[in-house]
Amino acid sequence: MLKVNFYDLNSVEEDKLKFAVIAAEYKDKWILVKHKERETWEIPGGHREERENICVTASRELIEETGAKDFSMIPICIYSVDRGEGESYGQLFYSKVHHLGKLPEFEIDEIKLFDNIPENLTYPLIQPHLLKKAEEYKSKKMNVETIDRFSNIQKDIFDNKVQKGFNITNVELEFCLTNGELAEAFEAYIKKLPTVGEELADVAIYLYGIAEILGYDLKEEILNKVTKNKNRIYKDINGVTTRISEG
């Protein structure tokens, strides 16, 4: 019996993620696509290419299958499909599309906007679960305006690296460069230079880039961390501010 399971982001090794599926909205309707060789509808998505970052897979598939030109995107969770012979894994994304261009000449014949998922699906035992997960995530977790602002920044930073040919798979190098930028910001502060803000912006840019590479939604992480920090209790103990409770 087929079973769909869900897991937290980064709980499964990335090399096991074989698919990216994107629950994409345009004008408050879900975008579904129809393959040239089928008469059924499906959520945009596809196979991850060898050594391709799963976030790159998601962006590439959304563009190729819908013609999306301007969009924000965040990862929701990892999912798996188990047909009784072991699990195959993919990553589920949510995207808000702002502009649709011409549909590329690839595998998709048609796209259509739906208020609700239709019955004639290519994967009727799988994709309703994925769209339901996306709807739950959207209703419980997301402020769309905030998502657009933060996710667009994160995506723009990442896309700029890709366009300039940077090695986006070398996370260790990215962390080293981030440390270098932080050192430059500290030096500017010590020397009272007017470039402190600019140097801090460089640090933020590298952090956003690393988050995109690793598949973290930095906006969500920041909001969760702020909430956690607000609930912590601190006390002055012998002149040292000490955390005494996680809240």
CYANA upper distance limits for C-alpha pairs under 8 A (distance plus 0.5 A):
  1 MET  CA     83 ARG  CA      6.41
  1 MET  CA     84 GLY  CA      6.92
  2 LEU  CA     81 VAL  CA      7.49
  2 LEU  CA     82 ASP  CA      6.10
  2 LEU  CA     83 ARG  CA      4.90
  2 LEU  CA     84 GLY  CA      7.32
  2 LEU  CA    125 LEU  CA      8.01
  3 LYS  CA     81 VAL  CA      6.32
  3 LYS  CA     82 ASP  CA      5.61
  3 LYS  CA     83 ARG  CA      6.99
  4 VAL  CA     79 TYR  CA      7.47
  4 VAL  CA     80 SER  CA      6.17
  4 VAL  CA     81 VAL  CA      5.25
  4 VAL  CA     82 ASP  CA      6.89
  4 VAL  CA    126 ILE  CA      7.08
  4 VAL  CA    129 HIS  CA      7.85
  5 ASN  CA     79 TYR  CA      6.03
  5 ASN  CA     80 SER  CA      5.63
  5 ASN  CA     81 VAL  CA      7.04
  5 ASN  CA     82 ASP  CA      8.36
  6 PHE  CA     77 CYS  CA      7.33
  6 PHE  CA     78 ILE  CA      6.30
  6 PHE  CA     79 TYR  CA      4.87
  6 PHE  CA     80 SER  CA      6.90
  7 TYR  CA     11 SER  CA      7.20
  7 TYR  CA     12 VAL  CA      8.45
  7 TYR  CA     77 CYS  CA      6.53
  7 TYR  CA     78 ILE  CA      5.50
  7 TYR  CA     79 TYR  CA      6.45
  8 ASP  CA     77 CYS  CA      5.79
  8 ASP  CA     78 ILE  CA      6.51
  9 LEU  CA     75 PRO  CA      8.23
  9 LEU  CA     76 ILE  CA      7.74
  9 LEU  CA     77 CYS  CA      5.43
  9 LEU  CA     78 ILE  CA      6.17
  9 LEU  CA    215 GLY  CA      8.11
  9 LEU  CA    216 TYR  CA      8.09
 10 ASN  CA     14 GLU  CA      8.01
 10 ASN  CA     78 ILE  CA      8.35
 10 ASN  CA    215 GLY  CA      7.97
 11 SER  CA     78 ILE  CA      8.40
 12 VAL  CA     16 LYS  CA      7.48
 12 VAL  CA     17 LEU  CA      8.24
 12 VAL  CA     78 ILE  CA      8.11
 13 GLU  CA     17 LEU  CA      7.77
 14 GLU  CA     54 ILE  CA      8.02
 15 ASP  CA     51 ARG  CA      8.26
 16 LYS  CA     88 SER  CA      8.19
 16 LYS  CA     89 TYR  CA      6.72
 16 LYS  CA     90 GLY  CA      8.36
 17 LEU  CA     48 ARG  CA      8.04
 17 LEU  CA     54 ILE  CA      7.82
 17 LEU  CA     88 SER  CA      8.20
 17 LEU  CA     89 TYR  CA      5.44
 17 LEU  CA     90 GLY  CA      5.18
 17 LEU  CA     91 GLN  CA      7.16
 18 LYS  CA     47 HIS  CA      6.27
 18 LYS  CA     48 ARG  CA      5.81
 18 LYS  CA     88 SER  CA      7.81
 18 LYS  CA     89 TYR  CA      6.44
 18 LYS  CA     90 GLY  CA      5.90
 19 PHE  CA     45 GLY  CA      7.67
 19 PHE  CA     46 GLY  CA      6.00
 19 PHE  CA     47 HIS  CA      5.05
 19 PHE  CA     48 ARG  CA      5.90
 19 PHE  CA     54 ILE  CA      8.33
 19 PHE  CA     89 TYR  CA      7.35
 19 PHE  CA     90 GLY  CA      4.82
 19 PHE  CA     91 GLN  CA      6.86
 20 ALA  CA     45 GLY  CA      5.85
 20 ALA  CA     46 GLY  CA      6.17
 20 ALA  CA     47 HIS  CA      7.06
 20 ALA  CA     48 ARG  CA      7.30
 20 ALA  CA     54 ILE  CA      7.15
 20 ALA  CA     55 CYS  CA      8.42
 20 ALA  CA     57 THR  CA      6.82
 20 ALA  CA     58 ALA  CA      5.77
 20 ALA  CA     61 GLU  CA      8.39
 20 ALA  CA     90 GLY  CA      6.04
 20 ALA  CA     91 GLN  CA      5.51
 20 ALA  CA     92 LEU  CA      6.57
 20 ALA  CA     93 PHE  CA      7.91
 21 VAL  CA     43 ILE  CA      7.33
 21 VAL  CA     44 PRO  CA      6.48
 21 VAL  CA     45 GLY  CA      4.65
 21 VAL  CA     46 GLY  CA      7.10
 21 VAL  CA     58 ALA  CA      7.25
 21 VAL  CA     90 GLY  CA      7.85
 21 VAL  CA     91 GLN  CA      6.86
 21 VAL  CA     92 LEU  CA      5.51
 21 VAL  CA     93 PHE  CA      6.65
 22 ILE  CA     43 ILE  CA      7.10
 22 ILE  CA     44 PRO  CA      6.01
 22 ILE  CA     45 GLY  CA      6.26
 22 ILE  CA     58 ALA  CA      7.13
 22 ILE  CA     62 LEU  CA      7.48
 22 ILE  CA     92 LEU  CA      6.48
 22 ILE  CA     93 PHE  CA      5.16
 22 ILE  CA     94 TYR  CA      6.15
 22 ILE  CA     95 SER  CA      7.08
 23 ALA  CA     30 TRP  CA      7.63
 23 ALA  CA     31 ILE  CA      8.04
 23 ALA  CA     43 ILE  CA      6.86
 23 ALA  CA     44 PRO  CA      7.58
 23 ALA  CA     92 LEU  CA      7.98
 23 ALA  CA     93 PHE  CA      6.55
 23 ALA  CA     94 TYR  CA      5.38
 23 ALA  CA     95 SER  CA      6.68
 23 ALA  CA    130 LEU  CA      8.39
 23 ALA  CA    131 LEU  CA      6.85
 23 ALA  CA    134 ALA  CA      6.98
 24 ALA  CA     30 TRP  CA      6.29
 24 ALA  CA     31 ILE  CA      6.09
 24 ALA  CA     43 ILE  CA      8.43
 24 ALA  CA     44 PRO  CA      8.10
 24 ALA  CA     94 TYR  CA      6.34
 24 ALA  CA     95 SER  CA      5.02
 24 ALA  CA     96 LYS  CA      6.28
 24 ALA  CA     97 VAL  CA      7.19
 25 GLU  CA     29 LYS  CA      5.74
 25 GLU  CA     30 TRP  CA      5.03
 25 GLU  CA     31 ILE  CA      6.26
 25 GLU  CA     95 SER  CA      6.75
 25 GLU  CA     96 LYS  CA      5.49
 25 GLU  CA     97 VAL  CA      6.36
 26 TYR  CA     30 TRP  CA      6.93
 26 TYR  CA     31 ILE  CA      7.14
 26 TYR  CA     96 LYS  CA      6.78
 26 TYR  CA     97 VAL  CA      5.58
 26 TYR  CA     98 HIS  CA      7.04
 26 TYR  CA     99 HIS  CA      8.41
 26 TYR  CA    113 LEU  CA      8.04
 27 LYS  CA     97 VAL  CA      8.44
 27 LYS  CA     98 HIS  CA      8.32
 28 ASP  CA    115 ASP  CA      8.35
 29 LYS  CA    113 LEU  CA      6.03
 29 LYS  CA    114 PHE  CA      5.83
 29 LYS  CA    115 ASP  CA      5.64
 29 LYS  CA    116 ASN  CA      8.48
 30 TRP  CA    113 LEU  CA      5.95
 30 TRP  CA    114 PHE  CA      5.58
 30 TRP  CA    115 ASP  CA      6.73
 30 TRP  CA    116 ASN  CA      7.78
 30 TRP  CA    117 ILE  CA      8.25
 31 ILE  CA     43 ILE  CA      7.58
 31 ILE  CA     44 PRO  CA      8.13
 31 ILE  CA     66 THR  CA      8.34
 31 ILE  CA    111 ILE  CA      7.20
 31 ILE  CA    112 LYS  CA      6.34
 31 ILE  CA    113 LEU  CA      5.34
 31 ILE  CA    114 PHE  CA      7.02
 32 LEU  CA     41 TRP  CA      6.54
 32 LEU  CA     42 GLU  CA      5.90
 32 LEU  CA     43 ILE  CA      5.48
 32 LEU  CA     44 PRO  CA      6.88
 32 LEU  CA    111 ILE  CA      6.20
 32 LEU  CA    112 LYS  CA      6.04
 32 LEU  CA    113 LEU  CA      6.91
 32 LEU  CA    114 PHE  CA      7.78
 33 VAL  CA     41 TRP  CA      6.01
 33 VAL  CA     42 GLU  CA      5.92
 33 VAL  CA     43 ILE  CA      6.83
 33 VAL  CA     44 PRO  CA      6.77
 33 VAL  CA     65 GLU  CA      7.57
 33 VAL  CA     66 THR  CA      7.74
 33 VAL  CA    108 ILE  CA      7.16
 33 VAL  CA    109 ASP  CA      8.18
 33 VAL  CA    110 GLU  CA      6.33
 33 VAL  CA    111 ILE  CA      4.82
 33 VAL  CA    112 LYS  CA      6.88
 34 LYS  CA     38 ARG  CA      7.14
 34 LYS  CA     39 GLU  CA      7.08
 34 LYS  CA     40 THR  CA      6.52
 34 LYS  CA     41 TRP  CA      5.44
 34 LYS  CA     42 GLU  CA      6.99
 34 LYS  CA    108 ILE  CA      6.29
 34 LYS  CA    109 ASP  CA      6.29
 34 LYS  CA    110 GLU  CA      5.72
 34 LYS  CA    111 ILE  CA      6.69
 35 HIS  CA     39 GLU  CA      7.76
 35 HIS  CA     40 THR  CA      8.11
 35 HIS  CA     41 TRP  CA      8.18
 35 HIS  CA    107 GLU  CA      6.34
 35 HIS  CA    108 ILE  CA      4.93
 35 HIS  CA    109 ASP  CA      5.97
 35 HIS  CA    110 GLU  CA      7.72
 36 LYS  CA    107 GLU  CA      6.38
 36 LYS  CA    108 ILE  CA      5.92
 36 LYS  CA    109 ASP  CA      5.18
 36 LYS  CA    110 GLU  CA      8.34
 38 ARG  CA    122 THR  CA      8.48
 40 THR  CA    120 ASN  CA      5.89
 40 THR  CA    121 LEU  CA      5.53
 40 THR  CA    122 THR  CA      5.63
 41 TRP  CA    118 PRO  CA      8.10
 41 TRP  CA    120 ASN  CA      6.84
 41 TRP  CA    121 LEU  CA      5.25
 41 TRP  CA    122 THR  CA      6.20
 42 GLU  CA    121 LEU  CA      6.34
 42 GLU  CA    122 THR  CA      6.24
 42 GLU  CA    123 TYR  CA      7.53
 42 GLU  CA    127 GLN  CA      7.91
 43 ILE  CA    127 GLN  CA      7.56
 44 PRO  CA     61 GLU  CA      7.44
 44 PRO  CA     62 LEU  CA      6.64
 44 PRO  CA     65 GLU  CA      6.75
 44 PRO  CA     66 THR  CA      7.93
 45 GLY  CA     58 ALA  CA      7.26
 45 GLY  CA     61 GLU  CA      5.98
 45 GLY  CA     62 LEU  CA      7.14
 45 GLY  CA     65 GLU  CA      8.12
 46 GLY  CA     57 THR  CA      8.20
 46 GLY  CA     58 ALA  CA      8.36
 46 GLY  CA     61 GLU  CA      6.67
 47 HIS  CA     57 THR  CA      7.99
 48 ARG  CA     52 GLU  CA      6.82
 48 ARG  CA     53 ASN  CA      8.37
 48 ARG  CA     54 ILE  CA      7.01
 48 ARG  CA     57 THR  CA      6.02
 49 GLU  CA     57 THR  CA      7.81
 52 GLU  CA     56 VAL  CA      7.19
 52 GLU  CA     57 THR  CA      7.12
 53 ASN  CA     57 THR  CA      6.87
 53 ASN  CA    169 THR  CA      8.00
 53 ASN  CA    213 ILE  CA      7.42
 54 ILE  CA     58 ALA  CA      6.80
 54 ILE  CA     91 GLN  CA      7.98
 54 ILE  CA    215 GLY  CA      8.12
 55 CYS  CA     59 SER  CA      6.85
 55 CYS  CA     75 PRO  CA      8.39
 55 CYS  CA    212 GLU  CA      7.77
 55 CYS  CA    213 ILE  CA      7.77
 55 CYS  CA    215 GLY  CA      6.96
 56 VAL  CA     60 ARG  CA      6.49
 57 THR  CA     61 GLU  CA      6.48
 58 ALA  CA     62 LEU  CA      6.61
 58 ALA  CA     93 PHE  CA      7.95
 59 SER  CA     63 ILE  CA      6.76
 59 SER  CA     73 MET  CA      8.43
 60 ARG  CA     64 GLU  CA      6.57
 61 GLU  CA     65 GLU  CA      6.30
 62 LEU  CA     66 THR  CA      6.25
 62 LEU  CA     67 GLY  CA      7.73
 62 LEU  CA     68 ALA  CA      7.01
 63 ILE  CA     67 GLY  CA      5.33
 63 ILE  CA     68 ALA  CA      5.40
 63 ILE  CA     69 LYS  CA      7.45
 64 GLU  CA     68 ALA  CA      8.42
 64 GLU  CA    103 LEU  CA      7.90
 64 GLU  CA    104 PRO  CA      6.41
 64 GLU  CA    106 PHE  CA      7.39
 65 GLU  CA    103 LEU  CA      7.60
 65 GLU  CA    104 PRO  CA      7.72
 65 GLU  CA    106 PHE  CA      8.03
 65 GLU  CA    107 GLU  CA      7.90
 65 GLU  CA    108 ILE  CA      6.30
 66 THR  CA    100 LEU  CA      7.75
 66 THR  CA    103 LEU  CA      6.37
 66 THR  CA    104 PRO  CA      8.25
 66 THR  CA    108 ILE  CA      8.45
 66 THR  CA    111 ILE  CA      6.99
 67 GLY  CA    100 LEU  CA      6.06
 67 GLY  CA    101 GLY  CA      5.45
 67 GLY  CA    102 LYS  CA      5.95
 67 GLY  CA    103 LEU  CA      4.97
 67 GLY  CA    104 PRO  CA      6.60
 68 ALA  CA     97 VAL  CA      7.02
 68 ALA  CA     98 HIS  CA      8.40
 68 ALA  CA     99 HIS  CA      6.58
 68 ALA  CA    100 LEU  CA      4.94
 68 ALA  CA    101 GLY  CA      6.34
 69 LYS  CA     97 VAL  CA      8.35
 69 LYS  CA     98 HIS  CA      8.15
 69 LYS  CA     99 HIS  CA      5.97
 69 LYS  CA    100 LEU  CA      6.04
 69 LYS  CA    101 GLY  CA      6.33
 70 ASP  CA     97 VAL  CA      6.60
 70 ASP  CA     98 HIS  CA      5.79
 70 ASP  CA     99 HIS  CA      5.59
 70 ASP  CA    100 LEU  CA      7.76
 71 PHE  CA     95 SER  CA      7.14
 71 PHE  CA     96 LYS  CA      6.10
 71 PHE  CA     97 VAL  CA      4.70
 71 PHE  CA     98 HIS  CA      5.85
 71 PHE  CA     99 HIS  CA      7.56
 71 PHE  CA    152 ASN  CA      8.24
 72 SER  CA     95 SER  CA      6.00
 72 SER  CA     96 LYS  CA      5.90
 72 SER  CA     97 VAL  CA      7.04
 72 SER  CA    147 ILE  CA      8.19
 72 SER  CA    148 ASP  CA      6.35
 72 SER  CA    151 SER  CA      6.37
 72 SER  CA    152 ASN  CA      5.97
 72 SER  CA    155 LYS  CA      7.80
 73 MET  CA     93 PHE  CA      7.27
 73 MET  CA     94 TYR  CA      6.18
 73 MET  CA     95 SER  CA      4.72
 73 MET  CA     96 LYS  CA      7.05
 73 MET  CA    151 SER  CA      6.95
 73 MET  CA    152 ASN  CA      8.27
 73 MET  CA    155 LYS  CA      8.19
 74 ILE  CA     93 PHE  CA      6.15
 74 ILE  CA     94 TYR  CA      6.04
 74 ILE  CA     95 SER  CA      7.02
 74 ILE  CA    151 SER  CA      7.24
 74 ILE  CA    217 ASP  CA      6.67
 75 PRO  CA     91 GLN  CA      7.71
 75 PRO  CA     92 LEU  CA      6.56
 75 PRO  CA     93 PHE  CA      4.72
 75 PRO  CA     94 TYR  CA      6.77
 75 PRO  CA    215 GLY  CA      7.31
 75 PRO  CA    216 TYR  CA      7.80
 75 PRO  CA    217 ASP  CA      7.33
 76 ILE  CA     91 GLN  CA      8.12
 76 ILE  CA     92 LEU  CA      6.06
 76 ILE  CA     93 PHE  CA      5.64
 76 ILE  CA     94 TYR  CA      7.02
 76 ILE  CA    134 ALA  CA      7.73
 76 ILE  CA    137 TYR  CA      7.70
 77 CYS  CA     91 GLN  CA      6.49
 77 CYS  CA     92 LEU  CA      5.99
 77 CYS  CA     93 PHE  CA      7.77
 78 ILE  CA     89 TYR  CA      7.53
 78 ILE  CA     90 GLY  CA      6.32
 78 ILE  CA     91 GLN  CA      4.85
 78 ILE  CA     92 LEU  CA      6.44
 79 TYR  CA     89 TYR  CA      6.29
 79 TYR  CA     90 GLY  CA      5.93
 79 TYR  CA     91 GLN  CA      6.39
 79 TYR  CA     92 LEU  CA      7.25
 80 SER  CA     87 GLU  CA      6.25
 80 SER  CA     88 SER  CA      5.82
 80 SER  CA     89 TYR  CA      4.82
 80 SER  CA     90 GLY  CA      6.64
 81 VAL  CA     87 GLU  CA      5.94
 81 VAL  CA     88 SER  CA      5.91
 81 VAL  CA     89 TYR  CA      7.15
 81 VAL  CA    126 ILE  CA      8.13
 82 ASP  CA     86 GLY  CA      6.08
 82 ASP  CA     87 GLU  CA      4.94
 82 ASP  CA     88 SER  CA      7.07
 83 ARG  CA     87 GLU  CA      7.81
 92 LEU  CA    130 LEU  CA      7.82
 93 PHE  CA    134 ALA  CA      8.22
 94 TYR  CA    134 ALA  CA      7.01
 96 LYS  CA    148 ASP  CA      8.36
103 LEU  CA    108 ILE  CA      8.44
103 LEU  CA    110 GLU  CA      8.50
114 PHE  CA    118 PRO  CA      8.14
117 ILE  CA    128 PRO  CA      7.66
117 ILE  CA    131 LEU  CA      8.38
119 GLU  CA    124 PRO  CA      7.99
120 ASN  CA    124 PRO  CA      8.04
123 TYR  CA    127 GLN  CA      6.37
124 PRO  CA    128 PRO  CA      7.05
125 LEU  CA    129 HIS  CA      8.22
126 ILE  CA    130 LEU  CA      7.29
127 GLN  CA    131 LEU  CA      6.65
128 PRO  CA    132 LYS  CA      6.55
129 HIS  CA    133 LYS  CA      6.69
130 LEU  CA    134 ALA  CA      6.79
131 LEU  CA    135 GLU  CA      6.64
132 LYS  CA    136 GLU  CA      6.64
133 LYS  CA    137 TYR  CA      6.62
134 ALA  CA    138 LYS  CA      6.56
135 GLU  CA    139 SER  CA      6.64
136 GLU  CA    140 LYS  CA      6.54
137 TYR  CA    141 LYS  CA      5.93
137 TYR  CA    142 MET  CA      7.47
138 LYS  CA    142 MET  CA      5.57
138 LYS  CA    143 ASN  CA      8.49
142 MET  CA    146 THR  CA      8.39
142 MET  CA    147 ILE  CA      7.35
143 ASN  CA    147 ILE  CA      6.63
144 VAL  CA    148 ASP  CA      6.56
145 GLU  CA    149 ARG  CA      6.80
146 THR  CA    150 PHE  CA      6.63
147 ILE  CA    151 SER  CA      5.99
147 ILE  CA    152 ASN  CA      8.32
147 ILE  CA    219 LYS  CA      7.99
148 ASP  CA    152 ASN  CA      6.11
149 ARG  CA    153 ILE  CA      6.97
150 PHE  CA    154 GLN  CA      6.81
150 PHE  CA    219 LYS  CA      6.52
151 SER  CA    155 LYS  CA      6.40
151 SER  CA    217 ASP  CA      7.96
151 SER  CA    219 LYS  CA      7.81
152 ASN  CA    156 ASP  CA      6.32
153 ILE  CA    157 ILE  CA      6.68
153 ILE  CA    208 TYR  CA      8.43
154 GLN  CA    158 PHE  CA      6.82
154 GLN  CA    208 TYR  CA      5.78
154 GLN  CA    209 GLY  CA      7.01
154 GLN  CA    211 ALA  CA      8.42
154 GLN  CA    212 GLU  CA      7.05
154 GLN  CA    218 LEU  CA      8.48
155 LYS  CA    159 ASP  CA      6.46
155 LYS  CA    212 GLU  CA      7.60
156 ASP  CA    160 ASN  CA      6.51
157 ILE  CA    161 LYS  CA      7.05
157 ILE  CA    205 ILE  CA      7.12
157 ILE  CA    208 TYR  CA      7.54
157 ILE  CA    209 GLY  CA      6.45
158 PHE  CA    162 VAL  CA      6.93
158 PHE  CA    208 TYR  CA      8.31
158 PHE  CA    209 GLY  CA      5.80
158 PHE  CA    212 GLU  CA      7.02
158 PHE  CA    213 ILE  CA      8.14
159 ASP  CA    163 GLN  CA      6.56
160 ASN  CA    164 LYS  CA      6.69
161 LYS  CA    165 GLY  CA      6.80
161 LYS  CA    166 PHE  CA      5.81
161 LYS  CA    167 ASN  CA      8.44
161 LYS  CA    168 ILE  CA      7.62
162 VAL  CA    166 PHE  CA      6.42
162 VAL  CA    167 ASN  CA      8.30
162 VAL  CA    168 ILE  CA      7.52
168 ILE  CA    213 ILE  CA      7.27
169 THR  CA    213 ILE  CA      7.70
170 ASN  CA    174 GLU  CA      7.04
171 VAL  CA    175 PHE  CA      6.83
171 VAL  CA    210 ILE  CA      7.33
171 VAL  CA    213 ILE  CA      8.15
172 GLU  CA    176 CYS  CA      6.84
173 LEU  CA    177 LEU  CA      6.67
174 GLU  CA    178 THR  CA      6.63
174 GLU  CA    206 TYR  CA      7.45
174 GLU  CA    210 ILE  CA      7.16
175 PHE  CA    179 ASN  CA      6.77
175 PHE  CA    206 TYR  CA      8.43
175 PHE  CA    210 ILE  CA      8.12
176 CYS  CA    180 GLY  CA      6.83
177 LEU  CA    181 GLU  CA      6.77
177 LEU  CA    206 TYR  CA      8.11
178 THR  CA    182 LEU  CA      6.69
178 THR  CA    203 VAL  CA      6.22
178 THR  CA    206 TYR  CA      6.18
178 THR  CA    207 LEU  CA      7.53
179 ASN  CA    183 ALA  CA      6.68
179 ASN  CA    203 VAL  CA      8.46
180 GLY  CA    184 GLU  CA      6.82
181 GLU  CA    185 ALA  CA      6.74
181 GLU  CA    199 GLU  CA      7.03
181 GLU  CA    200 LEU  CA      8.12
181 GLU  CA    202 ASP  CA      6.84
181 GLU  CA    203 VAL  CA      6.00
182 LEU  CA    186 PHE  CA      6.73
182 LEU  CA    199 GLU  CA      7.85
182 LEU  CA    200 LEU  CA      7.50
182 LEU  CA    203 VAL  CA      6.36
183 ALA  CA    187 GLU  CA      6.63
184 GLU  CA    188 ALA  CA      6.66
184 GLU  CA    199 GLU  CA      7.02
185 ALA  CA    189 TYR  CA      6.74
185 ALA  CA    195 THR  CA      8.38
185 ALA  CA    196 VAL  CA      5.99
185 ALA  CA    197 GLY  CA      8.36
185 ALA  CA    199 GLU  CA      5.26
185 ALA  CA    200 LEU  CA      6.25
186 PHE  CA    190 ILE  CA      6.69
186 PHE  CA    196 VAL  CA      8.21
187 GLU  CA    191 LYS  CA      6.63
188 ALA  CA    192 LYS  CA      6.37
188 ALA  CA    193 LEU  CA      5.46
188 ALA  CA    194 PRO  CA      7.99
188 ALA  CA    195 THR  CA      6.89
188 ALA  CA    196 VAL  CA      5.86
188 ALA  CA    199 GLU  CA      8.29
189 TYR  CA    193 LEU  CA      6.74
189 TYR  CA    196 VAL  CA      6.28
192 LYS  CA    196 VAL  CA      8.39
195 THR  CA    199 GLU  CA      6.66
196 VAL  CA    200 LEU  CA      6.67
197 GLY  CA    201 ALA  CA      6.66
198 GLU  CA    202 ASP  CA      6.95
199 GLU  CA    203 VAL  CA      7.05
200 LEU  CA    204 ALA  CA      6.85
201 ALA  CA    205 ILE  CA      6.62
202 ASP  CA    206 TYR  CA      6.84
203 VAL  CA    207 LEU  CA      6.77
204 ALA  CA    208 TYR  CA      6.63
205 ILE  CA    209 GLY  CA      6.68
206 TYR  CA    210 ILE  CA      6.68
207 LEU  CA    211 ALA  CA      6.69
208 TYR  CA    212 GLU  CA      6.76
208 TYR  CA    218 LEU  CA      7.31
209 GLY  CA    213 ILE  CA      6.76
210 ILE  CA    214 LEU  CA      6.67
211 ALA  CA    215 GLY  CA      6.50
211 ALA  CA    216 TYR  CA      5.42
211 ALA  CA    217 ASP  CA      7.14
211 ALA  CA    218 LEU  CA      6.59
212 GLU  CA    216 TYR  CA      6.43
212 GLU  CA    217 ASP  CA      7.59
216 TYR  CA    221 GLU  CA      8.19
217 ASP  CA    221 GLU  CA      6.95
218 LEU  CA    222 ILE  CA      6.50
219 LYS  CA    223 LEU  CA      6.73
220 GLU  CA    224 ASN  CA      6.58
221 GLU  CA    225 LYS  CA      6.56
222 ILE  CA    226 VAL  CA      6.56
223 LEU  CA    227 THR  CA      6.74
224 ASN  CA    228 LYS  CA      6.72
225 LYS  CA    229 ASN  CA      6.54
226 VAL  CA    230 LYS  CA      6.68
227 THR  CA    231 ASN  CA      7.18
228 LYS  CA    232 ARG  CA      7.20
228 LYS  CA    246 GLU  CA      8.13
228 LYS  CA    247 GLY  CA      7.98
229 ASN  CA    246 GLU  CA      8.40
231 ASN  CA    246 GLU  CA      7.14
231 ASN  CA    247 GLY  CA      4.92
232 ARG  CA    243 ARG  CA      7.60
232 ARG  CA    244 ILE  CA      8.23
232 ARG  CA    245 SER  CA      5.99
232 ARG  CA    246 GLU  CA      5.08
232 ARG  CA    247 GLY  CA      4.99
233 ILE  CA    243 ARG  CA      6.43
233 ILE  CA    244 ILE  CA      6.30
233 ILE  CA    245 SER  CA      5.52
233 ILE  CA    246 GLU  CA      7.19
233 ILE  CA    247 GLY  CA      6.90
234 TYR  CA    241 THR  CA      6.87
234 TYR  CA    242 THR  CA      5.89
234 TYR  CA    243 ARG  CA      4.81
234 TYR  CA    244 ILE  CA      6.10
234 TYR  CA    245 SER  CA      7.59
235 LYS  CA    241 THR  CA      6.08
235 LYS  CA    242 THR  CA      5.88
235 LYS  CA    243 ARG  CA      6.93
235 LYS  CA    244 ILE  CA      7.25
236 ASP  CA    240 VAL  CA      5.88
236 ASP  CA    241 THR  CA      4.97
236 ASP  CA    242 THR  CA      6.61
237 ILE  CA    241 THR  CA      6.75
237 ILE  CA    242 THR  CA      6.98
